[in-house]
Amino acid sequence: MNQICVISIYVPNVNDAIDFYTNTLGFELNKRYGATIASLVHGELPIILEETNHTTYNQEYKNTGVVLGLRTEDIDEMVTYLKEKEVDFIVDKPTNCPPGKYISFRDPFGNILEYLQFENS
């Protein structure tokens, strides 16, 4: 029988994560396992905070993970198409960025994707 035995949250800074999860969300620190791992009290199912260099954090958008950037030649047409498909937009108006304009949305699983329209050089 498969059971979940632990929930691990990979973070870029374990001390900041402990601060947030204890002081903001009210979890209790259970134990530190060296400098990069800590467990929080959470009933029968422990929550592990683990610092890893493989986690990225974007301060502006408050997300971790990888963003898949897709290219489009007509960003306005893409906005119309995606609205018809009822995607979960983060940025639904073409917004200026260094390479041109972008829109941002989530797939059904919460992963973030962007369409980019590059400026003509």
N, CA, C and O atoms as CSV, one atom per row, in Angstrom:
chain,resi,resn,atom,element,x,y,z
A,1,MET,N,N,0.844,-1.188,0.000
A,1,MET,CA,C,0.000,0.000,0.000
A,1,MET,C,C,0.887,1.249,0.000
A,1,MET,O,O,1.773,1.376,0.845
A,2,ASN,N,N,0.659,2.153,-0.923
A,2,ASN,CA,C,1.417,3.394,-0.990
A,2,ASN,C,C,0.794,4.436,-0.074
A,2,ASN,O,O,-0.421,4.635,-0.072
A,3,GLN,N,N,1.636,5.090,0.695
A,3,GLN,CA,C,1.185,6.169,1.569
A,3,GLN,C,C,2.189,7.298,1.522
A,3,GLN,O,O,3.390,7.070,1.383
A,4,ILE,N,N,1.705,8.483,1.635
A,4,ILE,CA,C,2.595,9.632,1.763
A,4,ILE,C,C,3.141,9.623,3.180
A,4,ILE,O,O,2.382,9.541,4.146
A,5,CYS,N,N,4.462,9.707,3.300
A,5,CYS,CA,C,5.065,9.663,4.629
A,5,CYS,C,C,5.702,10.981,5.042
A,5,CYS,O,O,6.014,11.176,6.217
A,6,VAL,N,N,5.899,11.888,4.089
A,6,VAL,CA,C,6.524,13.166,4.377
A,6,VAL,C,C,6.204,14.139,3.242
A,6,VAL,O,O,6.027,13.731,2.094
A,7,ILE,N,N,6.134,15.404,3.570
A,7,ILE,CA,C,6.000,16.452,2.559
A,7,ILE,C,C,7.285,17.269,2.612
A,7,ILE,O,O,7.619,17.842,3.649
A,8,SER,N,N,8.003,17.320,1.494
A,8,SER,CA,C,9.245,18.098,1.424
A,8,SER,C,C,9.010,19.359,0.608
A,8,SER,O,O,8.403,19.316,-0.462
A,9,ILE,N,N,9.497,20.479,1.123
A,9,ILE,CA,C,9.403,21.756,0.429
A,9,ILE,C,C,10.831,22.232,0.193
A,9,ILE,O,O,11.562,22.530,1.138
A,10,TYR,N,N,11.219,22.299,-1.072
A,10,TYR,CA,C,12.563,22.763,-1.424
A,10,TYR,C,C,12.553,24.274,-1.525
A,10,TYR,O,O,11.720,24.863,-2.215
A,11,VAL,N,N,13.486,24.889,-0.831
A,11,VAL,CA,C,13.527,26.346,-0.724
A,11,VAL,C,C,14.935,26.857,-0.995
A,11,VAL,O,O,15.900,26.113,-0.821
A,12,PRO,N,N,15.074,28.111,-1.418
A,12,PRO,CA,C,16.415,28.652,-1.649
A,12,PRO,C,C,17.148,29.031,-0.358
A,12,PRO,O,O,18.375,29.135,-0.365
A,13,ASN,N,N,16.418,29.241,0.762
A,13,ASN,CA,C,17.047,29.613,2.027
A,13,ASN,C,C,16.233,29.011,3.165
A,13,ASN,O,O,15.111,29.446,3.427
A,14,VAL,N,N,16.790,28.016,3.838
A,14,VAL,CA,C,16.038,27.307,4.875
A,14,VAL,C,C,15.728,28.205,6.072
A,14,VAL,O,O,14.673,28.048,6.687
A,15,ASN,N,N,16.608,29.137,6.421
A,15,ASN,CA,C,16.344,30.017,7.562
A,15,ASN,C,C,15.166,30.946,7.290
A,15,ASN,O,O,14.327,31.157,8.165
A,16,ASP,N,N,15.100,31.500,6.082
A,16,ASP,CA,C,13.953,32.328,5.709
A,16,ASP,C,C,12.671,31.502,5.704
A,16,ASP,O,O,11.615,31.976,6.121
A,17,ALA,N,N,12.774,30.253,5.226
A,17,ALA,CA,C,11.601,29.375,5.191
A,17,ALA,C,C,11.125,29.050,6.599
A,17,ALA,O,O,9.922,29.068,6.858
A,18,ILE,N,N,12.039,28.755,7.507
A,18,ILE,CA,C,11.655,28.482,8.900
A,18,ILE,C,C,10.960,29.697,9.488
A,18,ILE,O,O,9.934,29.565,10.156
A,19,ASP,N,N,11.508,30.871,9.246
A,19,ASP,CA,C,10.899,32.108,9.736
A,19,ASP,C,C,9.461,32.246,9.238
A,19,ASP,O,O,8.558,32.538,10.022
A,20,PHE,N,N,9.247,32.037,7.939
A,20,PHE,CA,C,7.914,32.170,7.362
A,20,PHE,C,C,6.950,31.122,7.909
A,20,PHE,O,O,5.855,31.458,8.359
A,21,TYR,N,N,7.350,29.870,7.871
A,21,TYR,CA,C,6.444,28.794,8.276
A,21,TYR,C,C,6.134,28.807,9.772
A,21,TYR,O,O,5.053,28.375,10.173
A,22,THR,N,N,7.063,29.294,10.610
A,22,THR,CA,C,6.794,29.348,12.042
A,22,THR,C,C,6.134,30.668,12.452
A,22,THR,O,O,5.095,30.661,13.112
A,23,ASN,N,N,6.727,31.792,12.067
A,23,ASN,CA,C,6.214,33.090,12.524
A,23,ASN,C,C,4.993,33.579,11.767
A,23,ASN,O,O,4.169,34.300,12.330
A,24,THR,N,N,4.859,33.201,10.495
A,24,THR,CA,C,3.714,33.655,9.711
A,24,THR,C,C,2.577,32.637,9.739
A,24,THR,O,O,1.419,32.997,9.946
A,25,LEU,N,N,2.916,31.355,9.528
A,25,LEU,CA,C,1.872,30.333,9.441
A,25,LEU,C,C,1.623,29.597,10.747
A,25,LEU,O,O,0.645,28.858,10.854
A,26,GLY,N,N,2.484,29.778,11.742
A,26,GLY,CA,C,2.246,29.192,13.054
A,26,GLY,C,C,2.670,27.744,13.231
A,26,GLY,O,O,2.298,27.115,14.222
A,27,PHE,N,N,3.445,27.194,12.290
A,27,PHE,CA,C,3.978,25.846,12.486
A,27,PHE,C,C,5.052,25.892,13.572
A,27,PHE,O,O,5.603,26.951,13.870
A,28,GLU,N,N,5.339,24.740,14.153
A,28,GLU,CA,C,6.368,24.645,15.170
A,28,GLU,C,C,7.583,23.917,14.606
A,28,GLU,O,O,7.451,22.876,13.963
A,29,LEU,N,N,8.757,24.469,14.849
A,29,LEU,CA,C,9.988,23.809,14.423
A,29,LEU,C,C,10.187,22.580,15.290
A,29,LEU,O,O,10.196,22.677,16.517
A,30,ASN,N,N,10.347,21.423,14.661
A,30,ASN,CA,C,10.547,20.173,15.382
A,30,ASN,C,C,12.032,19.895,15.591
A,30,ASN,O,O,12.473,19.657,16.716
A,31,LYS,N,N,12.801,19.925,14.501
A,31,LYS,CA,C,14.204,19.560,14.590
A,31,LYS,C,C,14.977,20.117,13.407
A,31,LYS,O,O,14.446,20.210,12.301
A,32,ARG,N,N,16.240,20.489,13.642
A,32,ARG,CA,C,17.168,20.874,12.569
A,32,ARG,C,C,18.045,19.679,12.267
A,32,ARG,O,O,18.519,19.001,13.179
A,33,TYR,N,N,18.262,19.420,10.988
A,33,TYR,CA,C,19.168,18.361,10.543
A,33,TYR,C,C,20.311,19.029,9.795
A,33,TYR,O,O,20.312,19.065,8.564
A,34,GLY,N,N,21.258,19.545,10.513
A,34,GLY,CA,C,22.353,20.269,9.898
A,34,GLY,C,C,21.898,21.666,9.500
A,34,GLY,O,O,20.886,22.170,9.986
A,35,ALA,N,N,22.666,22.279,8.605
A,35,ALA,CA,C,22.430,23.670,8.225
A,35,ALA,C,C,21.348,23.839,7.167
A,35,ALA,O,O,20.861,24.952,6.971
A,36,THR,N,N,20.952,22.751,6.467
A,36,THR,CA,C,20.077,22.937,5.311
A,36,THR,C,C,18.742,22.194,5.369
A,36,THR,O,O,17.962,22.273,4.420
A,37,ILE,N,N,18.463,21.481,6.451
A,37,ILE,CA,C,17.206,20.723,6.538
A,37,ILE,C,C,16.583,20.927,7.907
A,37,ILE,O,O,17.274,20.916,8.926
A,38,ALA,N,N,15.263,21.115,7.920
A,38,ALA,CA,C,14.518,21.257,9.169
A,38,ALA,C,C,13.167,20.568,9.020
A,38,ALA,O,O,12.606,20.506,7.926
A,39,SER,N,N,12.654,20.053,10.130
A,39,SER,CA,C,11.309,19.476,10.082
A,39,SER,C,C,10.385,20.312,10.956
A,39,SER,O,O,10.785,20.837,11.995
A,40,LEU,N,N,9.153,20.419,10.510
A,40,LEU,CA,C,8.121,21.164,11.224
A,40,LEU,C,C,7.101,20.187,11.778
A,40,LEU,O,O,6.826,19.156,11.165
A,41,VAL,N,N,6.538,20.508,12.939
A,41,VAL,CA,C,5.477,19.699,13.522
A,41,VAL,C,C,4.230,19.875,12.671
A,41,VAL,O,O,3.787,20.996,12.419
A,42,HIS,N,N,3.672,18.757,12.232
A,42,HIS,CA,C,2.470,18.794,11.400
A,42,HIS,C,C,1.713,17.479,11.568
A,42,HIS,O,O,1.582,16.720,10.608
A,43,GLY,N,N,1.222,17.203,12.752
A,43,GLY,CA,C,0.493,15.967,13.013
A,43,GLY,C,C,1.356,14.749,12.741
A,43,GLY,O,O,2.521,14.700,13.136
A,44,GLU,N,N,0.780,13.772,12.069
A,44,GLU,CA,C,1.474,12.523,11.760
A,44,GLU,C,C,2.354,12.635,10.524
A,44,GLU,O,O,3.224,11.793,10.302
A,45,LEU,N,N,2.134,13.668,9.719
A,45,LEU,CA,C,2.825,13.806,8.445
A,45,LEU,C,C,3.792,14.984,8.530
A,45,LEU,O,O,3.362,16.134,8.442
A,46,PRO,N,N,5.087,14.723,8.699
A,46,PRO,CA,C,6.036,15.831,8.859
A,46,PRO,C,C,6.219,16.639,7.578
A,46,PRO,O,O,6.117,16.121,6.466
A,47,ILE,N,N,6.489,17.916,7.776
A,47,ILE,CA,C,6.860,18.797,6.679
A,47,ILE,C,C,8.353,19.053,6.810
A,47,ILE,O,O,8.826,19.490,7.859
A,48,ILE,N,N,9.093,18.778,5.739
A,48,ILE,CA,C,10.536,18.976,5.715
A,48,ILE,C,C,10.842,20.181,4.834
A,48,ILE,O,O,10.394,20.250,3.689
A,49,LEU,N,N,11.601,21.123,5.368
A,49,LEU,CA,C,12.111,22.250,4.596
A,49,LEU,C,C,13.551,21.916,4.254
A,49,LEU,O,O,14.372,21.674,5.139
A,50,GLU,N,N,13.847,21.904,2.968
A,50,GLU,CA,C,15.209,21.560,2.551
A,50,GLU,C,C,15.757,22.623,1.610
A,50,GLU,O,O,15.180,22.907,0.560
A,51,GLU,N,N,16.878,23.200,2.008
A,51,GLU,CA,C,17.538,24.195,1.166
A,51,GLU,C,C,18.290,23.482,0.053
A,51,GLU,O,O,19.037,22.532,0.289
A,52,THR,N,N,18.074,23.960,-1.157
A,52,THR,CA,C,18.763,23.379,-2.301
A,52,THR,C,C,19.123,24.468,-3.295
A,52,THR,O,O,18.386,25.440,-3.461
A,53,ASN,N,N,20.245,24.301,-3.947
A,53,ASN,CA,C,20.671,25.243,-4.982
A,53,ASN,C,C,19.872,25.082,-6.256
A,53,ASN,O,O,19.971,25.923,-7.150
A,54,HIS,N,N,19.081,24.025,-6.365
A,54,HIS,CA,C,18.296,23.766,-7.574
A,54,HIS,C,C,16.950,24.473,-7.559
A,54,HIS,O,O,16.174,24.342,-8.506
A,55,THR,N,N,16.660,25.223,-6.494
A,55,THR,CA,C,15.425,25.980,-6.401
A,55,THR,C,C,15.716,27.426,-6.749
A,55,THR,O,O,16.658,28.020,-6.225
A,56,THR,N,N,14.911,27.993,-7.632
A,56,THR,CA,C,15.055,29.408,-7.962
A,56,THR,C,C,13.856,30.154,-7.406
A,56,THR,O,O,12.791,29.567,-7.217
A,57,TYR,N,N,14.019,31.425,-7.147
A,57,TYR,CA,C,12.944,32.223,-6.590
A,57,TYR,C,C,12.923,33.565,-7.287
A,57,TYR,O,O,13.939,34.256,-7.348
A,58,ASN,N,N,11.774,33.934,-7.810
A,58,ASN,CA,C,11.605,35.199,-8.498
A,58,ASN,C,C,10.879,36.145,-7.549
A,58,ASN,O,O,9.682,35.975,-7.316
A,59,GLN,N,N,11.570,37.132,-7.000
A,59,GLN,CA,C,10.995,38.045,-6.006
A,59,GLN,C,C,9.773,38.785,-6.548
A,59,GLN,O,O,8.807,38.990,-5.814
A,60,GLU,N,N,9.798,39.189,-7.820
A,60,GLU,CA,C,8.688,39.965,-8.384
A,60,GLU,C,C,7.411,39.139,-8.477
A,60,GLU,O,O,6.333,39.625,-8.136
A,61,TYR,N,N,7.524,37.902,-8.932
A,61,TYR,CA,C,6.320,37.087,-9.168
A,61,TYR,C,C,6.017,36.111,-8.062
A,61,TYR,O,O,5.003,35.416,-8.125
A,62,LYS,N,N,6.872,36.031,-7.031
A,62,LYS,CA,C,6.648,35.176,-5.878
A,62,LYS,C,C,6.417,33.724,-6.266
A,62,LYS,O,O,5.447,33.116,-5.812
A,63,ASN,N,N,7.277,33.160,-7.086
A,63,ASN,CA,C,7.150,31.754,-7.435
A,63,ASN,C,C,8.520,31.102,-7.485
A,63,ASN,O,O,9.545,31.757,-7.677
A,64,THR,N,N,8.500,29.791,-7.306
A,64,THR,CA,C,9.724,29.039,-7.492
A,64,THR,C,C,9.520,28.131,-8.683
A,64,THR,O,O,8.387,27.895,-9.104
A,65,GLY,N,N,10.601,27.625,-9.223
A,65,GLY,CA,C,10.463,26.693,-10.326
A,65,GLY,C,C,10.931,27.268,-11.635
A,65,GLY,O,O,11.542,28.335,-11.694
A,66,VAL,N,N,10.626,26.531,-12.686
A,66,VAL,CA,C,11.042,26.876,-14.033
A,66,VAL,C,C,9.851,27.432,-14.799
A,66,VAL,O,O,8.752,26.887,-14.702
A,67,VAL,N,N,10.044,28.490,-15.547
A,67,VAL,CA,C,8.997,29.064,-16.389
A,67,VAL,C,C,9.317,28.695,-17.831
A,67,VAL,O,O,10.416,28.964,-18.316
A,68,LEU,N,N,8.362,28.085,-18.512
A,68,LEU,CA,C,8.535,27.721,-19.908
A,68,LEU,C,C,8.123,28.908,-20.772
A,68,LEU,O,O,6.974,29.345,-20.727
A,69,GLY,N,N,9.056,29.425,-21.551
A,69,GLY,CA,C,8.778,30.552,-22.437
A,69,GLY,C,C,8.552,30.070,-23.856
A,69,GLY,O,O,9.403,29.387,-24.424
A,70,LEU,N,N,7.406,30.421,-24.436
A,70,LEU,CA,C,7.058,30.040,-25.798
A,70,LEU,C,C,7.047,31.287,-26.666
A,70,LEU,O,O,6.690,32.370,-26.202
A,71,ARG,N,N,7.433,31.135,-27.911
A,71,ARG,CA,C,7.505,32.282,-28.824
A,71,ARG,C,C,6.225,32.383,-29.646
A,71,ARG,O,O,5.657,31.376,-30.070
A,72,THR,N,N,5.783,33.624,-29.861
A,72,THR,CA,C,4.654,33.883,-30.741
A,72,THR,C,C,4.986,35.090,-31.613
A,72,THR,O,O,5.715,35.990,-31.197
A,73,GLU,N,N,4.449,35.094,-32.805
A,73,GLU,CA,C,4.628,36.230,-33.707
A,73,GLU,C,C,3.540,37.286,-33.499
A,73,GLU,O,O,3.726,38.442,-33.879
A,74,ASP,N,N,2.392,36.900,-32.891
A,74,ASP,CA,C,1.278,37.826,-32.665
A,74,ASP,C,C,0.721,37.598,-31.272
A,74,ASP,O,O,-0.148,36.750,-31.073
A,75,ILE,N,N,1.222,38.354,-30.317
A,75,ILE,CA,C,0.841,38.150,-28.921
A,75,ILE,C,C,-0.623,38.487,-28.666
A,75,ILE,O,O,-1.260,37.849,-27.828
A,76,ASP,N,N,-1.171,39.480,-29.373
A,76,ASP,CA,C,-2.585,39.829,-29.184
A,76,ASP,C,C,-3.485,38.681,-29.640
A,76,ASP,O,O,-4.474,38.361,-28.981
A,77,GLU,N,N,-3.141,38.070,-30.760
A,77,GLU,CA,C,-3.899,36.916,-31.252
A,77,GLU,C,C,-3.803,35.755,-30.256
A,77,GLU,O,O,-4.776,35.030,-30.051
A,78,MET,N,N,-2.644,35.582,-29.648
A,78,MET,CA,C,-2.457,34.511,-28.667
A,78,MET,C,C,-3.298,34.757,-27.423
A,78,MET,O,O,-3.865,33.812,-26.874
A,79,VAL,N,N,-3.394,36.004,-26.963
A,79,VAL,CA,C,-4.239,36.338,-25.812
A,79,VAL,C,C,-5.686,35.955,-26.110
A,79,VAL,O,O,-6.346,35.323,-25.286
A,80,THR,N,N,-6.177,36.338,-27.286
A,80,THR,CA,C,-7.553,36.019,-27.673
A,80,THR,C,C,-7.776,34.503,-27.678
A,80,THR,O,O,-8.768,34.011,-27.141
A,81,TYR,N,N,-6.850,33.781,-28.285
A,81,TYR,CA,C,-6.951,32.322,-28.372
A,81,TYR,C,C,-6.967,31.687,-26.973
A,81,TYR,O,O,-7.798,30.823,-26.695
A,82,LEU,N,N,-6.053,32.112,-26.096
A,82,LEU,CA,C,-5.974,31.525,-24.765
A,82,LEU,C,C,-7.187,31.886,-23.906
A,82,LEU,O,O,-7.615,31.079,-23.081
A,83,LYS,N,N,-7.743,33.076,-24.085
A,83,LYS,CA,C,-8.968,33.436,-23.361
A,83,LYS,C,C,-10.126,32.543,-23.797
A,83,LYS,O,O,-10.954,32.155,-22.972
A,84,GLU,N,N,-10.190,32.216,-25.086
A,84,GLU,CA,C,-11.212,31.289,-25.569
A,84,GLU,C,C,-11.046,29.911,-24.926
A,84,GLU,O,O,-12.031,29.210,-24.696
A,85,LYS,N,N,-9.824,29.530,-24.642
A,85,LYS,CA,C,-9.521,28.244,-24.000
A,85,LYS,C,C,-9.636,28.322,-22.479
A,85,LYS,O,O,-9.454,27.320,-21.788
A,86,GLU,N,N,-9.940,29.514,-21.957
A,86,GLU,CA,C,-10.154,29.763,-20.531
A,86,GLU,C,C,-8.957,29.379,-19.665
A,86,GLU,O,O,-9.116,28.762,-18.611
A,87,VAL,N,N,-7.748,29.753,-20.121
A,87,VAL,CA,C,-6.565,29.480,-19.310
A,87,VAL,C,C,-6.543,30.400,-18.091
A,87,VAL,O,O,-7.213,31.432,-18.065
A,88,ASP,N,N,-5.777,30.018,-17.102
A,88,ASP,CA,C,-5.622,30.778,-15.863
A,88,ASP,C,C,-4.492,31.782,-16.045
A,88,ASP,O,O,-3.322,31.460,-15.836
A,89,PHE,N,N,-4.851,33.006,-16.436
A,89,PHE,CA,C,-3.849,34.045,-16.700
A,89,PHE,C,C,-3.249,34.593,-15.415
A,89,PHE,O,O,-3.931,34.735,-14.400
A,90,ILE,N,N,-1.977,34.893,-15.479
A,90,ILE,CA,C,-1.291,35.680,-14.464
A,90,ILE,C,C,-1.167,37.105,-14.989
A,90,ILE,O,O,-1.462,38.066,-14.278
A,91,VAL,N,N,-0.726,37.235,-16.250
A,91,VAL,CA,C,-0.632,38.526,-16.947
A,91,VAL,C,C,-1.356,38.339,-18.276
A,91,VAL,O,O,-0.855,37.654,-19.167
A,92,ASP,N,N,-2.544,38.951,-18.413
A,92,ASP,CA,C,-3.341,38.727,-19.625
A,92,ASP,C,C,-3.290,39.871,-20.626
A,92,ASP,O,O,-3.915,39.805,-21.684
A,93,LYS,N,N,-2.543,40.922,-20.292
A,93,LYS,CA,C,-2.352,42.028,-21.235
A,93,LYS,C,C,-0.881,42.028,-21.642
A,93,LYS,O,O,-0.007,41.987,-20.776
A,94,PRO,N,N,-0.594,42.074,-22.936
A,94,PRO,CA,C,0.805,42.095,-23.364
A,94,PRO,C,C,1.575,43.192,-22.629
A,94,PRO,O,O,1.207,44.366,-22.666
A,95,THR,N,N,2.626,42.786,-21.977
A,95,THR,CA,C,3.394,43.660,-21.098
A,95,THR,C,C,4.834,43.746,-21.591
A,95,THR,O,O,5.431,42.744,-21.985
A,96,ASN,N,N,5.377,44.957,-21.563
A,96,ASN,CA,C,6.754,45.154,-22.015
A,96,ASN,C,C,7.743,44.416,-21.119
A,96,ASN,O,O,7.601,44.386,-19.897
A,97,CYS,N,N,8.733,43.831,-21.751
A,97,CYS,CA,C,9.850,43.180,-21.072
A,97,CYS,C,C,11.075,43.409,-21.943
A,97,CYS,O,O,10.927,43.842,-23.086
A,98,PRO,N,N,12.287,43.133,-21.447
A,98,PRO,CA,C,13.483,43.443,-22.243
A,98,PRO,C,C,13.472,42.919,-23.681
A,98,PRO,O,O,13.879,43.663,-24.573
A,99,PRO,N,N,13.026,41.668,-23.969
A,99,PRO,CA,C,13.069,41.244,-25.374
A,99,PRO,C,C,11.878,41.693,-26.212
A,99,PRO,O,O,11.919,41.557,-27.435
A,100,GLY,N,N,10.815,42.224,-25.600
A,100,GLY,CA,C,9.626,42.622,-26.357
A,100,GLY,C,C,8.403,42.731,-25.470
A,100,GLY,O,O,8.315,43.622,-24.626
A,101,LYS,N,N,7.443,41.805,-25.667
A,101,LYS,CA,C,6.218,41.769,-24.856
A,101,LYS,C,C,5.960,40.329,-24.438
A,101,LYS,O,O,6.365,39.385,-25.118
A,102,TYR,N,N,5.271,40.177,-23.292
A,102,TYR,CA,C,4.960,38.829,-22.822
A,102,TYR,C,C,3.585,38.785,-22.170
A,102,TYR,O,O,3.041,39.812,-21.763
A,103,ILE,N,N,3.034,37.578,-22.078
A,103,ILE,CA,C,1.874,37.266,-21.255
A,103,ILE,C,C,2.255,36.034,-20.443
A,103,ILE,O,O,3.172,35.304,-20.819
A,104,SER,N,N,1.567,35.799,-19.344
A,104,SER,CA,C,1.913,34.701,-18.454
A,104,SER,C,C,0.645,34.010,-17.981
A,104,SER,O,O,-0.368,34.658,-17.716
A,105,PHE,N,N,0.711,32.681,-17.875
A,105,PHE,CA,C,-0.454,31.900,-17.451
A,105,PHE,C,C,0.002,30.583,-16.850
A,105,PHE,O,O,1.171,30.210,-16.947
A,106,ARG,N,N,-0.954,29.872,-16.216
A,106,ARG,CA,C,-0.664,28.583,-15.608
A,106,ARG,C,C,-1.288,27.464,-16.425
A,106,ARG,O,O,-2.364,27.622,-17.003
A,107,ASP,N,N,-0.592,26.325,-16.463
A,107,ASP,CA,C,-1.218,25.144,-17.049
A,107,ASP,C,C,-2.171,24.551,-16.006
A,107,ASP,O,O,-2.220,25.063,-14.887
A,108,PRO,N,N,-2.924,23.505,-16.321
A,108,PRO,CA,C,-3.881,22.957,-15.359
A,108,PRO,C,C,-3.239,22.424,-14.077
A,108,PRO,O,O,-3.939,22.117,-13.113
A,109,PHE,N,N,-1.916,22.315,-14.066
A,109,PHE,CA,C,-1.220,21.755,-12.919
A,109,PHE,C,C,-0.497,22.814,-12.101
A,109,PHE,O,O,0.188,22.482,-11.134
A,110,GLY,N,N,-0.639,24.090,-12.473
A,110,GLY,CA,C,-0.026,25.183,-11.737
A,110,GLY,C,C,1.328,25.618,-12.251
A,110,GLY,O,O,1.899,26.584,-11.743
A,111,ASN,N,N,1.858,24.924,-13.253
A,111,ASN,CA,C,3.130,25.337,-13.842
A,111,ASN,C,C,2.939,26.634,-14.618
A,111,ASN,O,O,1.915,26.828,-15.273
A,112,ILE,N,N,3.917,27.509,-14.542
A,112,ILE,CA,C,3.806,28.812,-15.194
A,112,ILE,C,C,4.448,28.764,-16.572
A,112,ILE,O,O,5.552,28.249,-16.748
A,113,LEU,N,N,3.723,29.317,-17.547
A,113,LEU,CA,C,4.212,29.427,-18.920
A,113,LEU,C,C,4.075,30.877,-19.362
A,113,LEU,O,O,3.242,31.622,-18.846
A,114,GLU,N,N,4.900,31.264,-20.318
A,114,GLU,CA,C,4.810,32.596,-20.900
A,114,GLU,C,C,4.866,32.499,-22.412
A,114,GLU,O,O,5.545,31.636,-22.969
A,115,TYR,N,N,4.140,33.402,-23.072
A,115,TYR,CA,C,4.334,33.620,-24.501
A,115,TYR,C,C,5.078,34.934,-24.649
A,115,TYR,O,O,4.744,35.931,-24.009
A,116,LEU,N,N,6.092,34.920,-25.503
A,116,LEU,CA,C,6.899,36.103,-25.761
A,116,LEU,C,C,6.804,36.486,-27.229
A,116,LEU,O,O,6.877,35.636,-28.116
A,117,GLN,N,N,6.642,37.773,-27.468
A,117,GLN,CA,C,6.742,38.307,-28.833
A,117,GLN,C,C,7.953,39.218,-28.832
A,117,GLN,O,O,7.959,40.262,-28.180
A,118,PHE,N,N,8.983,38.813,-29.570
A,118,PHE,CA,C,10.215,39.574,-29.617
A,118,PHE,C,C,10.072,40.775,-30.523
A,118,PHE,O,O,9.389,40.719,-31.546
A,119,GLU,N,N,10.732,41.883,-30.133
A,119,GLU,CA,C,10.764,43.075,-30.986
A,119,GLU,C,C,11.604,42.776,-32.223
A,119,GLU,O,O,12.562,42.005,-32.163
A,120,ASN,N,N,11.239,43.389,-33.333
A,120,ASN,CA,C,12.057,43.254,-34.536
A,120,ASN,C,C,13.343,44.041,-34.362
A,120,ASN,O,O,13.317,45.218,-34.004
A,121,SER,N,N,14.455,43.397,-34.613
A,121,SER,CA,C,15.750,44.073,-34.438
A,121,SER,C,C,16.130,44.822,-35.679
A,121,SER,O,O,17.186,45.453,-35.720
